């Protein structure tokens, strides 16, 4: 079975490429940037020809790891975010419909579609109420995946990834903490520190994807990808600082950042039913992140 990873040089795409290759799977990478990982195909970021790419590779599974991944940027440039996170997915699906209609399509969505859930843990059946353009655009893309399954019979699935982290991620909370720690003895972060996230290490994300590809029902559904554990931002920040070997004071401003949810914990019953189990706790993952940061 041949797997085509779109966005194979990105944070999650690169980890998935390595994990699939290490598991003996046949995998082809593709991205807008060059890669030393072979086989690899580069495509135009402004006018990607997904039809030719899919036709040439002839994959059994297409995994989309592309797109914008910044909530603040989606407020500043919502049309650009819509192009990358919604329109591009429609283009990929149309390419599959025309050139490889038997191929399965895995789309990376986001827990941002939930906004602030009414219940916790949040299941895939819970109400959708995004807080940002980014969250809305991810949800629109999920609907396009369902459309292509229900109308054209394309096998699709959307992965609602929660708070993915790991070495190489130069953005979001842990990178922000690291940079602030380098320049000041005191760190000030948004919120109260008691907001919660369901963190998942990037290698566990890759493991989850392989479980999905192997065993999930590709019927247009959405699936939570997380570990089902709620950790406070305060405890996560403290754990990272400790792993970095630093002695810093962490303070919280009390102010909320636009588009940020208050509490996230995933119901992962379906993912677990596919055989997924985590290999990394938050603390173990942050030790890996700290080791990478200390080499920067």
Buried (B, 14 or more C-beta within 10 A) or exposed (E): EBBBBBBBBBBBBBBBBBBBBEEEBBBBBBBBEEBEBEEBBBBEEEEBEBBEBBEEBEBBBBBBBBBBBBBEBBBEBBEEBBBBBBBBBBBBBBBBBEBBEEBBBBBBBBBBBBBEBEEBBBBBEBEBBBBBBBBBBBBBBBBBBBBBBEEEEBBBBBBBBBBBBBBBBEEBBBBBBBBBBEEEEEBEBBBBBEBBBBBBBBBBBBBBBBBBBEEBEBEBBBBBBBBBBBBBBBBBBBBBBBBBEBEBEBEBEEEEEEBBBBBBBBBBEBBBEBEBEBEBBBBEBBBBBBEBBEEE
